[in-house]
Amino acid sequence: MATILYKLKHLDLVLLCSVIGISLFSVAALYSIGLGKEPQSFELLTHQSVILGVGFFLALVLALVNYRVFRNLSLPFYGMAIMLLLAVLFFGEKIRGTRGWF
């Protein structure tokens, strides 16, 4: 428990505050978009807020993990990323002349 508190105390606060500020700005923009629709719809806002919360939680968990653990996983992650890029090339859907999505 003391290790977790130590790591939380040593987080980069400038980076954390910047990310939170940009995230709040984007949520406010989505709220504004929801107000402008007729009828008012906040589905996009709620969906993005949930995704944002999950992302912050995962970022916090990953910040607490020793980064040296990822050194052993770097090659499998790199291989998986290359395979996904090739899969998009062959199996991706073509939209407006670009094949970039599954």
GUFIZA-980296 format. One record per residue (C-alpha): residue number from 1; residue in one letter; chain; x, y, z. Coordinates in Angstrom, 1 decimal. Each point is the difference from the previous one (the first is absolute). Layout:
N
     i   aa   ch       px       py       pz
   NUM    A    A        X        Y        Z
...
//
This chain:
102
     i   aa   ch       px       py       pz
     1    M    A      0.0      0.0      0.0
     2    A    A      2.9      2.4      0.8
     3    T    A      1.4     -0.7     -3.5
     4    I    A     -3.2      1.0     -1.6
     5    L    A     -0.2      3.3      2.0
     6    Y    A      3.6      0.7     -0.8
     7    K    A     -0.6     -0.4     -3.8
     8    L    A     -3.2      2.1      0.1
     9    K    A      2.0      2.8      1.8
    10    H    A      2.6      0.0     -2.8
    11    L    A     -2.4      0.2     -3.0
    12    D    A      0.7      2.8     -2.5
    13    L    A     -2.6      2.5      1.2
    14    V    A      0.5      2.4     -3.0
    15    L    A     -0.7     -2.8     -2.4
    16    L    A     -2.9     -1.3      2.0
    17    C    A     -1.6      3.4      0.3
    18    S    A      0.5      0.6     -3.7
    19    V    A     -1.7     -3.2     -1.0
    20    I    A     -2.9      0.6      2.4
    21    G    A     -0.4      3.6     -1.3
    22    I    A     -0.1     -1.2     -3.7
    23    S    A     -2.4     -2.8      1.0
    24    L    A     -2.4      2.4      1.7
    25    F    A      0.1      2.4     -3.0
    26    S    A     -0.9     -2.9     -2.3
    27    V    A     -2.9     -1.1      2.3
    28    A    A     -1.2      3.6      0.1
    29    A    A      0.1      0.1     -3.8
    30    L    A     -2.0     -3.2     -0.2
    31    Y    A     -2.6      1.4      2.4
    32    S    A     -0.3      3.1     -2.2
    33    I    A     -0.5     -2.2     -3.1
    34    G    A     -2.7     -1.9      1.9
    35    L    A     -1.8      3.3      0.9
    36    G    A      0.0      1.0     -3.7
    37    K    A     -1.8     -3.2     -1.2
    38    E    A     -3.7     -0.1     -0.4
    39    P    A     -1.2     -1.8      2.1
    40    Q    A      2.8      0.4      2.5
    41    S    A      2.1     -3.2      0.1
    42    F    A      2.8     -0.7      2.4
    43    E    A      0.8     -3.6     -1.1
    44    L    A      3.4      1.0     -1.4
    45    L    A      0.9      1.9      3.2
    46    T    A     -0.9     -2.9      2.3
    47    H    A      1.8     -2.5     -2.3
    48    Q    A      3.1      2.1     -0.1
    49    S    A     -0.1      0.7      3.7
    50    V    A      0.0     -3.7      0.8
    51    I    A      2.9     -0.7     -2.4
    52    L    A      1.9      2.9      1.5
    53    G    A     -0.5     -1.3      3.6
    54    V    A      1.1     -3.5     -1.1
    55    G    A      3.1      1.5     -1.7
    56    F    A      0.9      2.0      3.1
    57    F    A     -0.3     -3.1      2.2
    58    L    A      2.2     -2.0     -2.3
    59    A    A      2.5      2.7     -0.3
    60    L    A      0.2      0.2      3.8
    61    V    A      0.4     -3.8      0.3
    62    L    A      2.8      0.0     -2.7
    63    A    A      1.7      2.9      1.8
    64    L    A      0.3     -2.1      3.1
    65    V    A      1.6     -3.0     -1.9
    66    N    A      3.7     -0.1     -0.3
    67    Y    A      0.8      1.0     -3.5
    68    R    A      2.8     -2.6     -0.2
    69    V    A     -2.7     -2.7     -0.1
    70    F    A     -1.0      1.2     -3.5
    71    R    A      3.6     -0.5     -1.3
    72    N    A     -0.7     -3.8     -0.2
    73    L    A     -3.3      0.6     -1.8
    74    S    A      1.2      2.5     -2.6
    75    L    A      0.8     -2.5     -2.7
    76    P    A     -3.3     -1.8      0.2
    77    F    A     -1.9      3.3      0.0
    78    Y    A      2.1      1.2     -3.0
    79    G    A     -0.8     -3.2     -1.9
    80    M    A     -3.7      0.3      0.9
    81    A    A     -0.1      3.6     -1.3
    82    I    A      1.6     -1.0     -3.3
    83    M    A     -2.4     -2.8     -0.4
    84    L    A     -3.0      2.3      0.6
    85    L    A      1.4      2.5     -2.5
    86    L    A      0.3     -2.8     -2.6
    87    A    A     -3.5     -1.2      0.9
    88    V    A     -1.5      3.4     -0.7
    89    L    A      1.8      0.0     -3.4
    90    F    A     -1.6     -3.2     -1.0
    91    F    A     -3.3     -0.2      1.9
    92    G    A     -0.7      3.7      0.6
    93    E    A     -3.1      1.8     -1.3
    94    K    A      0.6      2.5     -2.7
    95    I    A     -1.6      3.4      0.8
    96    R    A      0.4      3.0     -2.3
    97    G    A      2.9     -1.6     -1.8
    98    T    A      1.9     -0.8      3.2
    99    R    A      0.4     -3.5      1.5
   100    G    A      0.7      0.8      3.6
   101    W    A     -2.8     -1.5      2.2
   102    F    A     -1.3     -3.4      0.9
//
